[in-house]
Amino acid sequence: MVKYRYALNSSKAVVTAESLAGTQITDTYCCIACTKPLVARVNGPVQRPHFGHKFQGECNGETYLHRLAKRVFEDTYRNCLSEGSPFTISLNSPRICDKFKQLTGRICELGEETHEYDLTQYYSELRVETSDGQFIPDISLHSVERPEDIVYVEIAVSHFLSEKKASCGNRVIEIPVESEKDIDMIRSAKLTPDNASFIGFHPEAGVVPDAECKCSREHVFAFYVFSSGKAYLDQGELQSLRSKIQRWSHKLRYFNIIQDSSKFFESGFLDLVRGELFVEQVNLAHKRGVPIKNCYLCRYHGNNWSVLTDDSIFCKTYRKPCNSNEAAECDRYRPQQKR
């Protein structure tokens, strides 16, 4: 025989078998699912308090859980409204650092933090199975000040949220209910990501204070192009390079921060990869229309293979090794066409 913890009394209020234990039963009770009479077996010496059907018959356990959860949510929420107590949901939001966003074009994600929101502070009206266009949610929460702001509350026993309802544009709270134990969670008036799904809720990201910023110590490369047309590849901590860029703002025509640089710092051939990165950034700046003058862009440049000098360019017109920035002052500089 099916044993239920919950039933409706003669006033159609939801009661628990535990609340009747040790009392004399004078009221009548019926099943939340099939509405047939129940017997309150609450004073037995062995079995825990429960309700059982007075007469044998079929009763759907899924229907019982669905109707029970819906009714308990309604009663709990209305009690919170009338008593001025909170009905809270907990939402996870990302913690971000945007201290260097203007410089790098990206933010750093630093995990998540949890925020609690009292639904009763936003939604003072509750409706049960009320049509909203093509949808009939189990429960809908409404804001008097913002009539267009509606939250659907769906009880998921065996059928979970449809794709249409999930993408309806309204926020949705889906509460999975597998047993009567899950009802206690609803009665607690506290929903969390552990016991409910929150669709369409997008809490604002929390910006971390400067003291918790981790990206300021990140080692990166910075490529600069100065007003003269000369270029320079720098490396160091992001905080330090930002200070340089601020100090040089009056003479910089362009800069680019290369953050995906761990492979360069970890390499045992840092000078070699720095050279490759410098040439890559020179070509990128030229492609972006930056007024850069560099021998690597000149049609007369060649590679200097001599070990007698650190200059990487061999000028084919002056027939001598040179530094690539000499192009900024060279009267024979002829840039190649942009690719």
C-alpha positions as CSV (number, residue, x, y, z in Angstrom):
1,M,0.0,0.0,0.0
2,V,1.3,3.5,-0.9
3,K,2.3,5.6,2.1
4,Y,2.2,9.4,1.8
5,R,3.6,12.0,4.1
6,Y,1.2,14.7,2.9
7,A,-2.5,15.0,2.5
8,L,-5.3,17.6,2.3
9,N,-7.5,18.1,5.4
10,S,-11.1,19.1,5.3
11,S,-10.2,22.7,4.8
12,K,-8.1,21.7,1.7
13,A,-4.9,22.7,3.5
14,V,-1.7,20.6,3.1
15,V,-0.8,18.8,6.3
16,T,2.0,16.4,7.2
17,A,1.5,13.1,8.9
18,E,4.3,14.0,11.4
19,S,2.4,17.1,12.5
20,L,-0.5,14.8,13.6
21,A,1.6,12.3,15.5
22,G,0.5,11.9,19.1
23,T,-2.8,13.7,18.5
24,Q,-6.4,12.4,18.4
25,I,-7.6,12.3,14.8
26,T,-10.8,14.2,14.4
27,D,-10.5,15.6,10.9
28,T,-10.9,13.9,7.5
29,Y,-8.2,13.7,4.9
30,C,-8.0,13.1,1.2
31,C,-5.3,12.4,-1.4
32,I,-3.6,15.2,-3.2
33,A,-3.4,13.2,-6.4
34,C,-6.7,11.2,-6.7
35,T,-8.8,13.1,-4.0
36,K,-9.9,9.8,-2.5
37,P,-10.2,9.5,1.4
38,L,-7.0,8.8,3.3
39,V,-6.5,7.3,6.8
40,A,-4.0,9.0,9.1
41,R,-1.8,6.3,10.5
42,V,0.2,8.5,12.9
43,N,0.1,6.8,16.3
44,G,1.5,3.4,15.5
45,P,4.4,2.0,17.6
46,V,6.5,0.8,14.7
47,Q,5.8,2.6,11.4
48,R,6.6,6.2,10.9
49,P,3.5,8.5,10.6
50,H,1.9,8.3,7.2
51,F,-1.3,8.5,5.3
52,G,-2.8,5.5,3.5
53,H,-5.7,5.2,1.1
54,K,-8.9,4.1,2.9
55,F,-9.9,1.9,0.0
56,Q,-7.7,0.1,-2.4
57,G,-7.4,1.7,-5.7
58,E,-5.0,3.2,-8.2
59,C,-3.2,6.4,-7.4
60,N,-0.4,7.9,-9.5
61,G,2.7,8.7,-7.5
62,E,4.1,11.1,-10.1
63,T,0.8,13.0,-10.1
64,Y,1.0,13.1,-6.3
65,L,4.5,14.5,-6.3
66,H,3.7,17.1,-9.0
67,R,0.6,18.4,-7.4
68,L,2.1,18.3,-3.9
69,A,5.2,20.3,-5.0
70,K,3.2,22.8,-6.8
71,R,0.8,23.3,-3.9
72,V,3.7,23.5,-1.3
73,F,5.5,26.1,-3.4
74,E,2.3,28.2,-3.7
75,D,1.6,28.0,0.0
76,T,5.2,28.7,1.0
77,Y,5.5,31.7,-1.3
78,R,2.2,33.2,-0.2
79,N,3.2,32.8,3.4
80,C,6.5,34.5,2.7
81,L,4.6,37.4,1.1
82,S,2.1,37.8,4.0
83,E,4.7,37.4,6.7
84,G,7.4,39.5,5.1
85,S,9.9,36.7,5.1
86,P,12.3,35.9,2.2
87,F,11.9,33.3,-0.5
88,T,15.4,33.2,-1.8
89,I,17.3,31.8,-4.8
90,S,21.0,31.5,-5.0
91,L,22.7,32.3,-8.3
92,N,26.3,31.9,-9.3
93,S,28.0,34.8,-11.1
94,P,31.5,35.0,-12.5
95,R,34.1,37.1,-10.8
96,I,36.1,39.1,-13.3
97,C,39.0,41.5,-13.4
98,D,38.6,44.2,-16.1
99,K,41.5,46.3,-14.9
100,F,43.4,45.8,-18.2
101,K,40.4,45.4,-20.5
102,Q,41.1,48.7,-22.3
103,L,44.7,47.6,-22.8
104,T,44.3,44.0,-23.8
105,G,40.7,43.8,-25.0
106,R,39.9,41.0,-22.6
107,I,38.9,40.3,-19.1
108,C,40.3,37.7,-16.6
109,E,37.8,35.2,-15.1
110,L,38.6,34.4,-11.5
111,G,36.0,31.8,-10.6
112,E,32.5,32.3,-9.3
113,E,30.7,33.9,-6.4
114,T,27.2,33.2,-5.1
115,H,24.6,35.9,-4.5
116,E,21.2,35.4,-2.9
117,Y,18.1,37.2,-4.2
118,D,14.7,37.4,-2.4
119,L,12.1,36.7,-5.0
120,T,9.4,38.4,-2.9
121,Q,11.2,41.7,-3.2
122,Y,10.6,41.6,-7.0
123,Y,7.5,39.5,-7.5
124,S,4.5,40.2,-5.3
125,E,1.9,38.2,-7.3
126,L,1.7,34.5,-7.8
127,R,-0.6,32.7,-10.3
128,V,-1.2,29.0,-10.7
129,E,-1.6,27.4,-14.1
130,T,-2.5,30.7,-15.7
131,S,-2.2,30.9,-19.5
132,D,0.6,33.2,-20.8
133,G,0.3,33.3,-24.5
134,Q,1.0,29.7,-25.8
135,F,2.4,28.6,-22.4
136,I,0.6,27.5,-19.2
137,P,3.4,27.3,-16.6
138,D,2.8,25.4,-13.3
139,I,3.2,28.7,-11.4
140,S,4.1,32.2,-12.6
141,L,5.5,35.0,-10.5
142,H,4.6,38.6,-11.6
143,S,5.9,42.0,-10.8
144,V,3.3,44.8,-10.3
145,E,5.8,47.5,-11.2
146,R,7.1,45.6,-14.3
147,P,4.2,43.7,-15.8
148,E,6.4,42.3,-18.6
149,D,8.7,40.7,-16.0
150,I,7.5,37.2,-15.4
151,V,9.2,34.1,-13.9
152,Y,7.9,30.6,-14.7
153,V,8.2,28.0,-12.0
154,E,8.1,24.5,-13.3
155,I,7.9,21.3,-11.3
156,A,9.8,18.5,-13.0
157,V,8.8,15.0,-11.8
158,S,9.1,13.0,-15.0
159,H,8.8,15.6,-17.7
160,F,11.4,18.3,-17.9
161,L,11.3,21.7,-19.4
162,S,10.5,21.8,-23.1
163,E,12.9,23.6,-25.5
164,K,10.1,26.0,-26.5
165,K,9.4,27.0,-22.9
166,A,13.1,27.3,-22.1
167,S,13.5,29.7,-25.0
168,C,10.3,31.7,-24.4
169,G,12.1,34.8,-23.3
170,N,11.0,34.6,-19.7
171,R,13.1,33.4,-16.8
172,V,12.3,29.9,-15.6
173,I,13.0,28.1,-12.4
174,E,12.8,24.4,-12.8
175,I,12.5,22.3,-9.6
176,P,13.2,18.6,-10.0
177,V,11.2,16.5,-7.6
178,E,12.0,12.8,-7.2
179,S,10.6,12.0,-3.8
180,E,8.9,13.6,-0.8
181,K,12.3,14.6,0.6
182,D,12.5,17.2,-2.2
183,I,9.3,18.9,-0.8
184,D,11.2,19.9,2.3
185,M,13.6,21.9,0.2
186,I,10.7,23.8,-1.3
187,R,9.2,24.4,2.2
188,S,12.6,25.8,3.3
189,A,12.0,28.7,0.8
190,K,15.6,28.5,-0.4
191,L,16.5,27.3,-3.9
192,T,20.1,26.9,-5.0
193,P,21.8,25.5,-8.1
194,D,22.0,22.2,-6.2
195,N,18.3,21.7,-6.1
196,A,16.9,23.8,-9.0
197,S,17.8,25.0,-12.5
198,F,17.7,28.7,-13.3
199,I,17.1,29.5,-17.0
200,G,17.5,33.0,-18.3
201,F,18.9,34.4,-15.1
202,H,22.1,36.4,-15.8
203,P,23.4,38.0,-12.6
204,E,26.0,40.7,-13.2
205,A,29.6,39.7,-12.9
206,G,31.4,40.8,-9.8
207,V,34.5,42.9,-10.4
208,V,37.3,42.0,-8.1
209,P,39.3,44.7,-6.2
210,D,42.8,45.6,-7.4
211,A,44.3,43.7,-4.5
212,E,43.0,40.5,-5.9
213,C,44.0,41.1,-9.5
214,K,46.2,38.3,-10.8
215,C,46.7,39.5,-14.3
216,S,48.9,42.5,-13.3
217,R,51.8,40.0,-12.7
218,E,51.2,38.2,-16.0
219,H,54.3,38.1,-18.3
220,V,53.5,39.4,-21.7
221,F,55.0,40.9,-24.8
222,A,54.2,44.4,-26.0
223,F,54.9,45.7,-29.5
224,Y,55.2,49.4,-30.0
225,V,55.3,51.6,-33.1
226,F,56.5,55.2,-32.4
227,S,55.7,58.4,-34.3
228,S,59.0,58.1,-36.0
229,G,57.9,54.8,-37.6
230,K,60.3,52.8,-35.5
231,A,59.2,49.6,-33.8
232,Y,60.2,47.9,-30.6
233,L,59.2,44.6,-28.9
234,D,59.2,44.7,-25.2
235,Q,58.4,42.1,-22.5
236,G,57.6,42.2,-18.8
237,E,54.7,42.2,-16.3
238,L,51.4,43.6,-17.6
239,Q,51.3,46.3,-14.9
240,S,54.7,47.5,-15.8
241,L,54.0,47.6,-19.5
242,R,50.8,49.5,-19.0
243,S,52.7,52.2,-17.1
244,K,55.2,52.5,-20.0
245,I,52.3,52.8,-22.5
246,Q,50.8,55.6,-20.4
247,R,54.1,57.5,-20.2
248,W,54.7,57.1,-23.9
249,S,51.2,57.9,-25.0
250,H,52.3,61.2,-26.6
251,K,54.8,59.4,-29.0
252,L,53.2,56.1,-29.6
253,R,51.2,55.6,-32.8
254,Y,50.3,51.9,-32.1
255,F,50.8,49.2,-29.6
256,N,49.7,45.5,-29.3
257,I,49.8,43.3,-26.2
258,I,50.6,39.6,-26.9
259,Q,49.2,37.7,-24.0
260,D,49.4,34.2,-25.4
261,S,53.1,34.3,-24.8
262,S,53.8,31.4,-22.4
263,K,55.3,29.3,-25.2
264,F,57.9,32.1,-25.8
265,F,58.9,32.5,-22.2
266,E,59.1,28.7,-21.7
267,S,61.3,28.3,-24.8
268,G,65.0,27.7,-24.4
269,F,65.6,29.9,-27.5
270,L,64.0,33.1,-26.3
271,D,66.1,35.4,-28.6
272,L,65.1,33.3,-31.6
273,V,61.4,33.3,-30.9
274,R,61.6,37.0,-30.0
275,G,62.9,37.7,-33.5
276,E,60.2,35.7,-35.1
277,L,57.5,37.4,-33.0
278,F,59.0,40.9,-33.8
279,V,58.8,40.1,-37.6
280,E,55.2,38.8,-37.2
281,Q,54.1,41.9,-35.3
282,V,55.8,44.2,-37.9
283,N,53.8,42.6,-40.7
284,L,50.6,42.7,-38.6
285,A,51.0,46.4,-38.0
286,H,51.7,47.0,-41.7
287,K,48.6,45.0,-42.6
288,R,46.5,47.1,-40.2
289,G,47.6,50.3,-41.9
290,V,49.9,51.5,-39.1
291,P,52.5,54.1,-40.4
292,I,55.5,51.8,-39.6
293,K,58.8,52.0,-41.4
294,N,60.9,48.8,-41.0
295,C,63.5,47.1,-43.1
296,Y,61.5,43.8,-42.9
297,L,58.9,45.5,-45.0
298,C,61.4,46.9,-47.5
299,R,61.7,45.3,-50.9
300,Y,65.5,45.6,-50.7
301,H,66.0,43.7,-47.4
302,G,67.7,40.4,-47.0
303,N,68.8,38.2,-44.1
304,N,72.2,38.9,-42.5
305,W,73.9,35.6,-41.8
306,S,77.1,37.1,-40.5
307,V,78.0,36.3,-36.9
308,L,80.1,39.5,-36.6
309,T,77.1,41.7,-35.9
310,D,73.8,41.5,-34.1
311,D,72.0,43.3,-37.0
312,S,69.5,41.0,-38.6
313,I,69.0,42.8,-41.9
314,F,71.3,42.9,-44.9
315,C,70.4,46.0,-47.0
316,K,70.7,45.0,-50.7
317,T,70.9,48.6,-51.9
318,Y,73.5,49.9,-49.4
319,R,75.1,46.4,-49.3
320,K,75.6,46.4,-45.5
321,P,74.1,44.9,-42.3
322,C,71.7,47.1,-40.5
323,N,69.1,47.3,-37.8
324,S,65.6,47.0,-39.1
325,N,64.6,50.4,-37.6
326,E,67.1,52.2,-39.8
327,A,64.3,52.2,-42.4
328,A,62.7,55.1,-40.5
329,E,65.5,57.4,-41.7
330,C,66.5,55.7,-45.0
331,D,66.0,57.5,-48.3
332,R,66.0,54.3,-50.2
333,Y,63.2,52.6,-48.2
334,R,60.6,51.1,-50.4
335,P,57.9,49.1,-48.6
336,Q,56.4,46.0,-50.2
337,Q,52.7,45.9,-51.1
338,K,50.4,44.8,-48.3
339,R,49.4,41.2,-48.5
